[in-house]
């Protein structure tokens, strides 16, 4: 099956939050009690009740005073996801559609996925189950587009085959964020300014500790463990019985 993804053109986003609403409706997420923090952003952060949040970014302009940028924050659905790499229970896995899917019944609440995510996306519910955007994997598998893309009034969120979205992002002549990160993120952004302005890392990467443990130390430890078992078995087969027989002969 072909890989699918989202292309989000920030220049077309008007901060209407329709994507937030449609996401909550489709996933049947409860409303949150929030307080005024001095920002137009609401809610203030991702949570188990909010998988997709619009960031409001104020930018000081010399000529026009203040300008606004908007960014739809959610799981990036990396081709090489750190969360899947560290998940010990199989609660997070790559779907055939390219999405990082969630099986809450397998989640053990270890919090490893959150520490391994370069974008700090996974959140946990009160019962310690992981919660995040799944790229509406259930909808995509049934021939529908994600709820956020369907509900985006200005057409800032586009769903389609990832390769085609990548071509479109690069053809825009603007910054195509995510194209070269972590194997290519399933969610691509067309940015009008530097990633840092949007609160994005310019070079997102899986934490070194995760890479060392999963790709180097753990395999070495496994080989050493198996080697020790083989050595012990060999010792018993070659030396153990003879030594026992010699003692009986004495």
N, C-alpha and C positions, 0 to 999 in steps of 0.2 A: 504493500500500500504506500502511496506517495505521502511525503511529509507535508503537513499543513501548518499554517501559522497566521500571525496577524501583522499587518503593516499599519503603524500608527503615525499619521502625519500631524505633528504638533502644530503646524501652521494653520491647520483647519479646525483644531479643537477650540471650542468656545467656552469650555468650562461649564456646560449645562448639566453635567452629571447624569445624563440619561443612561449612560453605560453602567453607572453605579446602580441605578434603580432596576434596570432590566436584569442585571446580575443577581441582585437580591431577590427579585421575583422568581427567576428561574430556579435558583438554588434554595428557595424558601428560607431565607436567612432572616432572623428576627431584627427588629429595629434596635438601635442603641440609644441610651441616654447620654447626651454629650453636653458640654458646657462651652461657652464662648471663650476662645483662647486668644482673641484678637486677630484671627485669621479667617478668611472666607472658607478655608478647608473644613469639611465636615463629612465624616468623622475625622479626628486628627491623625489616625493611623489605621493600618490594616489590622484586621482582627478575625476571629472565628465567625464574625457576623458581617464582615466586609472583605471580600476577596479582591475588589478593584476600587481604587481611590484616586480621585483627581487632585493632583498637587497644584496649588496656586502659587506662582512664583512672581514676585514683584521685582522688576529690573529698572534701575534708575537710568533715564535717558537724558542726555544734555539738552536736546532740542525739544522733546515732547514731554519732559517731566518724568512720567512713570509709564512703563510698558508692562504688559502681562504675558507670561508664558504659562501654558497648562500642560500637564503630563499625566497620563493614565498609568498609575503604578499598580503592578500586579506581578504574578509569577512570570518569569521570562521563558520558561520551557526550553532550557538549554539542551543542545545536542549532547553535551557531556555534563550532565547535572551532578553537582557535588552532593546534593541531597540524596539522590538514588544510590550514589557510591557508598555513603556511610550508613544508610538505613539497614539495621540488622534484622528487621522483621519482614521486609518485603512490602511494607505499607505504601511505599513510593516506588513507582516503576515507570519505565518508558512505554507509552502506548504505541500501537502500530501507526497511529496518526501523527506521532511526533510529540504529543503532549506528555507532560509528567503527570500521570494519573495518581489518584489517592484511593487507598482501601483502608478506611478508618477502622475496620474490624481487626486489622492486623497491627495497628499502631500501638506501641507500648509506652509512648510518652517519654522517650529517652532524650528528646531535644537535640539529638545529633544533627538532624537535617537543618535546623536553624543556624547552628554554628558553622555548617559547611556551605551555606548559601552565600554567594558573593553579593547578593542583593538584599539580604536580610528579609526574606519574604515569609517563610512558614510561620504560622501562628498556632496557638493551642487553645482548645476549648476548656471549659471548666472541668470536664472529665478527662483531660489530658490527651485529647485526640488531635492529630495534626489537621490544620484547615488552611486551604489556599485555593487559588484559581486552578481549575483543571482544564482550561481552554474549552470548557463545555464538551468534554470528550464524549459524553453520552449523546449530545445533539449531533456532533460531527459524525459519529459512527452510524447515525440514522439519516445522514444526508442533509442535515441542517447546519447553518452557520452558528457560531457562538452568539449567545444572547446579547453581549455588548456590541458586537458588530451589527447585528440586526437593529438594535435600538439607537445607534449613533445617528442623530439627525443631520449633522453637517457632513457626514461621510468621512470623518477623520480616521475611523477604524475600518480597515479592509481585511477580509478573510480570504484565504486562497492557498494555492500550492506554494510552498516556501520558496522554491527556486524562482518562481515568477515574481513573487513579492520582493525578493532580493534584487532582481533585475530592475524592478520599478524604483526601488529605494536608491540604487546606485545611479539610475538615470535622472534622478531628481536634481543632481548637482549639489545637493546639500549633504550634511553629515548623516551617514547611514549607520546608526548605532546598533551594535549587536551582530553585525555581519561577520566580524572576524573574532568574536569573543566566544570562548568555551564551545568551540565547534560550530558556532553560529546559533544565536538565540532564536527560539521560535517566535518571539515577539521582537519585531524590528521597529526602530523609531527613526523618523526623519526629523532631525533637530535643526533649529535655526541658530543655535548658539552652541558653545562648548558643553559637553556632558555635565561638567561640574555645576553649571548654572542651574541645571535641572535636578541636581542632587544625585547624579549618576556617577559611578566610578569611571574614569577614562580608560582604565585597563582592568576590568573585573576578572578575578581569577579565584580558583578554589584555594582556601587556606593551605599553606605549605604543610602544616601538621597533618591535615587530612590526606594529602598526597603521599607524604612519607609513610604514614601508617598503612593506608590501603594498598599502595602500589609497591612499597619497598619492604618495610619492617614486617608487616603481617605475612606476606609470601615467604620471606626468609624464615620467620618463626615457624611457619607451617612446614617448610622443608626440613628445618632443624628437628622439629617434633617427630616427623615421619622417619627421619634419619636415625633418631635415638631409638625408636621402636624397632626399626630394622636391625640396628646394631645389637640391641638387647636380645632380639630373637636369634640373631646369628651367634652371639656369645653363648646362649643357652644350648643351641643346637651343636656347636662345635666343642665348647669347653665344659659347659655345665654337666652333662651326663657323664663324661669321662672322669671329671673330678669326683663325682659322686661314687662312681664305681671303684675308683682308687681308694677312697676312704673306707668302703665296705670291705675291700680286699685286705686292708691293714688290720 
